[in-house]
Amino acid sequence: VMKKAVAHLLPYIEAEKDGAAQSNGKILMATVKGDVHDIGKNIVGVVLQCNNFEIIDIGVMVPAATILEEAQKHNVDMIGLSGLITPSLDEMVHIAKEMTRLKFDIPVMIGGATTSRAHTAVKIDPHYEQPTIWVKDASRAVGVAQKLVSETAKQTFAEEIRTQYEAVRIQHAGRRSQTKWLSLEQARANKYNIDWTNYVPPVPRQTGIQVFENYDLKAISTYIDWTPFFHSWELKGSYPKILDDPEKGEEAKKLLADAQRMLQQIIDEKWLEARAVVGIFPANQVADDDIEVYAHEQRGDILTTLSHNRQQTEKPPGRPNLCLADFIAPKTSGKIDYLGAFAVTTGIGIDKKVAEFEADHDDYNAIMIKALADRLAEAFAELMHEKVRKHIWGYAADEKLTSHELIKENYKGIRPASGYPACPDHTEKSKLWELLAVEKNAGIRITEHFAMLPTASVSGWYFSHPDAKYFAIGKIRQDQVQDYAQRKSMDLTEAERWLSPVLGYDPDA
């Protein structure tokens, strides 16, 4: 709404300028190469424009060279880099190095869900002399940008940030030096112990691949978790409590009313199409940390081998060093176990509607439909997982969970995704795409950095064991990365690049 009003008034504002009024500054914004997420970036752009900054938004999946060429062409005062998936963090480091090589002298703002003050301080800032500022959310972007263009405030602000970052780096180095590590062999010896002799893996009612097209959006919408929706609009708090918040409640109610109106239009007018593909396959744990996936119960034909990482820091007595492979029966047990895979999207058709809104200078509704599509995709993943547990696999046929219990993950089994804490390597996603023929069966493709298109998509794996749990790998050591690279037939340097967020050592040291 604000952006639409600004666009409408701009010709009149320009006509009445007397030379005294001018832009606060010019900012180039981009989502980095390989990443397709832009909701947060777009919200920041609107907020900055409404505070008299000129925004040059060059979109998503933008290579470093293009970002820097456009920055020079438009003579911008600063660059804003955005990214959501973990490979984007390395791309931001690359851009910082390139800015140094090309002798840039303008500040950089860093933002996005996977970015952090620690990563900016430890990984990005050392490669570029000019201010490199992590911006936590849209509400802080204006204050940061104003300081960076201020003749009087910029130097003091930059020195404050430099001091903060140095403290972060010292703290980071201290934590790393105090970490108690296990060798990979020791970590494997402390794996999660399951009595496989007395466990009978549940046999799926249906194995193989199943495709779902034009899934009922109304049915999907009943699984929406509204809390992350408010977070995407920078309204922190849990739903429905946020509606009664003394400060945010009124705004939250208005936003929800707008969202529900558009959601009804999406359903009634079929603005979006939902598609999914799921598959359940015989599987076994091999070589401690890998999972072989088979074409049939005879286990003769191996469809793919999934490689996983294991927690490698020393644990208190009685606590295991977890790996996802721990929750699949070892091949040596003689038991046939199973693994599921899925990919869902609710983003087919979204580009057309976004283009219509943007052509009308209606950034509010362009952002709204993206936010709703993302929520529908997560809801679809929840719905399909329930369908698998109760019907397709059927290992929890009698399950009766409320929406709140589903959000709290009170179900049996898990659905971890590649690139997330339990399996941090995004490249494993390519095996899922091949296994399920995802692009053909669900219309979802992956970028070179393994972001999914349409953006409103979710993919991952199904584990059925009742002890299976979500966890974070944490940091790992070089002996594990070397072993992992060997198991994947991958160059060590490449493995370190993809596992960069979880490395417990400096590969350049």
N, C-alpha and C positions, 0 to 999 in steps of 0.2 A: 504494500500500500504506500509506504514512504517513497520507495523507488519510483512507483508510478506517478506519484505527485511531483517528485523532483523532475522526472522526465517531462511532464506536462508544463511545468513552470519554467524550465530551463531557458527557452527562447525569450521569455519576458524578463527573466533575471539578467540574461546577457545584454538585452536591449537597454536596461536601465543602469548598467554598470557605468560608473563615472571615472573609472581608472583607479579608484582607491580600494575597492573591493577586489580580492583575488583569492585564488585557491590556496588552501593551507599547504598543499604539496601534491606531487604526482607519485602514485604508487602502482607498480606493476605487480599483478598477482597471478599465480599459476599453481596448479596441482602438478607435481613433478612426473617425469617420465615413468610409464608403467602403472600409474595409479589413476583411478577413474572417479574417486570420491570428491565431491565438491560442495556438499551442503554447508559445512562449516565455513569454507572459503567464501561462498556466496553471501552468507549472513554477515560475515566480517566486511565484505565489500559494500554491502548496503549501508551498514552502520557508519563506515568511514565516509561514504558519499554524503550521507546526511549530516556529516560534520565537516563538510566543505573540502574533502580531499578528492582529487581527481583520480579515478580508478581505471586502470587499463588491465582488464581481465582477459588473459589469453587462453583460458580454458584448462582442460585436463590432459594428462599424458604428454606433457610438454618436455621435449628434450632440453638438456642444459644449454646447448648452443643456441637454441631458439629463444630461451628465456633471456640469455645475456645479449643476444643481438637486438631483441625487442627493447630491452632496458636501455641500451645505447641509442637506439633509433628514436625513442620517445624522451630521452634525457630525463629519466625518472629520478626522484629523490630517494627512493628505497625500493626494495624488492620484498614481496611477501611470498613465501614458499609453503605449500600445504601438502599433506600426505596422510593417509590412514593406514596403509599396510606397511609391515616392517621393512620390506626392501626399499621403501621410499626414504628411510633414514640414511641409507648408504648413498642414495642419489643426492641427498642434501649435502652430504660430506663432499661428494664429487663437485657439486656446484660451488661450494666454498673454495675448494682448491682451484677451480677454474677462474673464479673471480680474482684470486690472488695472482694467478699466472697472467691474466689479462689486465692486471693493475686497476681493478675497480676500486672506487673510494666511497661507495654508498653503503648505508646500513642494510641489514637483512632481518626480516621478521620471520620466525619459524612457528608453524602451528599445525595442528592435526592430532587425532586421537592417540597415535603411537609416539608422538614427540613428547619430550620432557625437558625440564631444566637440566637434569643430569646428562642426558644424551647431548644436548646442545653444548653444554659446558665442556664435556669430556671429548666428544667426537667431532663437533663442527667448529666451534669457536677457535680452537688452536690453529686452524688452517686459514683463518682470514683475520686481518688486523682490524678491520672496521667493526663497529658494533653488530653483533649477531644476537638478536633478542628472541628468547622463547616467549610466545604470547599464549597464556593459558586458555583464554576464551575470548569471545567477541567483545565482552564488556570491557576488557582491558586494552583492546587494540587501539582505540582512539587515544587514550592517555599515552601509550607507548609511541604511537606515530607523532603525536604533537611534540613530545620531548625530542624525538629524533630530527625534527625539522626546525626546532627552536635554536636560534643563534646563542641564546643565553643558557638554555637548559641541557643541550645535547652533550657537552663535554662532561659535565658533572654526572649526568645520567649514565653515560658510557663508562665512566670510572667506577661508579657504584656497581654496575653490572659486571665489570671486569673483576672487581674485588669479590663479588658473590661467586662468580664462576671459578675463581682460583680456590676459594674455600670448598666449593663442590668437588673440584678435582683432587684436592688434598684428602677430603673425606672419602672419596671414591677409592683412591689409592690405599688409604688406611684400611678400609673394609676388605679390599682384595687381599692385602697382605695378611690379614687376620683370619681369612677364610681357611677352614680345615677341610682339606680335600681327601677324597679316596681315589685310588687308582680305578680304572674302569673294571679291572678284575675284581677288586674289593667291592665296588658298587654292585656288580652283578651277583656277587656272593650274598649280598644283602637285599636281594629282590623280594617282591611281595610273594609270600608263600601261600599257595592254594593247594589243598588236598585233592589233586586231580584224580587219585585212585577212587575216591568216593563221590566224585562229582559227575553228573550226567549232563553234558551240554544239551540245551533245548534244541530239538530238531525243528527247523522252520516248516510252517504249513506250505509255503511256496518259496522255492529258490529261483535263482536267476533274476533277470531284469524285468521290471514293470514300468511302463510309461503312462503318465497321466497328463492329458491335455485339456485346456479350457476348464480347469478346476474351478468349482463354485467359489467366487470371491466372497460371497456373503458368509459361507461356512468358514472360510479362512479368517474373516474379520472377527469372529467370536473368540479367536485365540490371541488377539493383539494384546501385548504388554505395553501399556501407555506410558510407563515411567521413562524409558529411553526416548520416546517421542518428545517429551518435554525437555529432556536433556539436550536434544539436537537443536532446540530453540534457546538454549542457554538458560532454561528455567530448571534449576536444580531442586530436586525433591522427589518423593515417591508418590505415585498415583494410588488411591484418590486423595491422600492427605494434602497434596499440594493445592487442591481446589479450595481448601479452607485456610491456607497460609495467609497470615495477616498482611504480608507484603506482596506476595506473588499471586494470591488466590484469584483476584478479579481478572488479572491478565491471563492466568491459566484457564479460567472458565471460558473467556472469549476465544482463546486459541483452540480449546477443545471443541467448542461449538462450531468454529470454522472448519476444523478437521473433520468432524462428524458429518457436516454438510457436504464437504468434498468427497468423503468416503462413500456416502450414499450415491453421489453422482458417478463415482468410479464404478460402483456395483451396477447401478441402473443403466448407465449408458455404455458400459463395457469399455471404459477407457484403457484398461489394462487386461492382459491375459496371463493366467497362472499356468505354469507347466512344471512338471517334476519327473524325475527318473530315480528309481530306487532299485537296489539289487542286493540279494543275500547269497553268499557263496561259502562253500566249505573252506576252512582255514586252519592253520596251525602255527604255533610259535616255533621259530627255528633260530639257532645261533644266538639264543638269549634275548636279542632285542629286535628281531625281524619277524614278520608275519608272512607266510606263504599263503596265497589265495589260489584255490583250485577250481577247475571247470566242473568237477563232479566229485561225489563222495569217494570214488576210488583213489583220488588224489594223485593221479598219474600226470595230468596236464596242469602245469603251474601257469596261471593267468598273469600273475604279477607277484612281486615280493616287496612288501612295504618295510621301509627302514625307519626305525625309531631311535630316539635318544633316551638316556637314563639320567635321573638325578645323580649328581656326583659329589655333593658336599656331604660331610660327615653328619649323620643323624643321631639324635638321642637314642639310648638303648630301647629296642622294641619297635623303632620306626624304620620302615624299609626305604630303600632308594628305588623309587617307582619308575616304571617304563610301561607304556600302553601295551606292549607285547606280553606283559605279565598276566593280562586278563584273558588271554587266549590259550587254550590247552596246548602244551608242547607236543610236537610230533612224536617225541620219544614216549609219550604217555599211551600212545595207541588209540587215543580218543579223537573222534572227528568233531571239531568245533566249527563255528561259523562266524563270519564277519559281514556286516552290512555296509552299504555305501549309498549316498544320496546326493542329489543336486536339485534345488528348487529355485524358481524365479517367479516374481510377480511384476517384472519390469518390462515385459514385452508390450510395446505400444507407447511407452512413456515418452520417448524422444519427440514424438509428434505433438503431444500435449504440452511438453515443456517449451518447444519452439513456438507454439501458439501464444503461451503466456508471455514469453520473452519478447515476441514481436509486438505485444501490447504493453511493453514496459512493466509487466506485472510480475516482478521478482518474488513477491510474497507468495503467490499461488504456484509459481515455478518451484520454489523451495518446498512449499506445502506438499505438492504431489510427490516430490522425491522422498520427503520424510515419511509420507504415508506408504509409499511403495516399499521403502525399507522395512517399516513395521509389518506390512503384510508379508514380506518375504520371511521375516523371522517367525511370524505367526504360522506361515505355511510349513516351515521346518518343524515347528512344534506339533502341528496337526499330523504331518506325515510320520513323525517319530511315534506318536501315539497310535497311529494306524498300524505301523510296523509292529509295535509291542503287543497290541491287542489282536491283530488279525493276520497280517502277512507272515510275521515270524511267530506270533502267538504265544510268546513266553510269559506274557502278563495279561492273559485273556480276561481275567476278572478285575483288572485295574479300574478303579473309580476315583479319579483325582479331580479336585476342583481346579479352576483357572489359577487360583493363588498357589495351590500345591504344585502345579506344573511350572509356574514361574520360579518357585523355590527349588525346582529340580528334585522333587520327592519321588520320581519314578525310578524303576529298576533299570540299570544299564546307563550308558552315556552316549553322546554323539559329538565327540571332539572334531575340530576342524583343523586342517593343515594350515600352518602359519600362526596358530594360537598356542597358549602356554604349554600344553601337553605334547604337542608335535610342531615345533617352531619352524621347520623347514618347509617353505612354500612349494618347493619343487616336487614334493610328494603328491601335490594336487594333480600333476600331469598324469599320474598313474590312475587316479580316480576318473579323470576325463576319458582315458583310453578304456578303462574297465567297463564304464557305463555308456560309452559313446555319447557323452553329455551334450556336445554341440549338436549332434544329429537328433538326439532324443528329447532334449529340453530347450534347445535354442540358446544355450549359454556358452560363450567362448571365454578363453583366458588370455590375458595380455602377456607380454614377455616377462613381466614381473609377477605374473600369476594373480593379478586382480581379475575379478569376474565382470563380464558384460553380458546382459544388463547389470548395472550396479546393484539393483535390488535382487540379489541372489545369495543363496546360502548353500554350502556344500560341506560334507564331512563323512564320518564313519560311524557305524552303529556297533556297539559292544553290548552283549547281553548279560555278562556275568554279574551276579548280584553284588559282588564286591567292587566292581569297576567304579572308579570315581574320577572327578575332574581334579587336576593338579597342575602345577607349573614345574617345568624341568629345572628352572633356575639356571645358574651358570655351569658350564662344563669345561673340562680341561682338554689340552691338545691330544693326549693319548686317545680320548674318545672321538675327537674330530677326525684323527687319522684313521681310526678303525671304521668310523662311519663312512668316510670318503672311499675307503677300500671296498666296503660292502656295497656301495652304490656305484663303484667304478667311476668315481668322480675325482678330478684333480683336487688336491688339498686346498689350494688357494680358492678355488670355486666353492668348495664346501665351507670354508671359513667365511666367504662372502655371504652365503645364504644363511649361515648360522650366526652371523655377526651379533645380533641382539643378545645371544646367550653365551658368547665366548667369555670365559673366565681368565683370559690372558690376552696380551696384545700381540697379534700375529706379525706386526711390523717391528717388534722389539728384537 
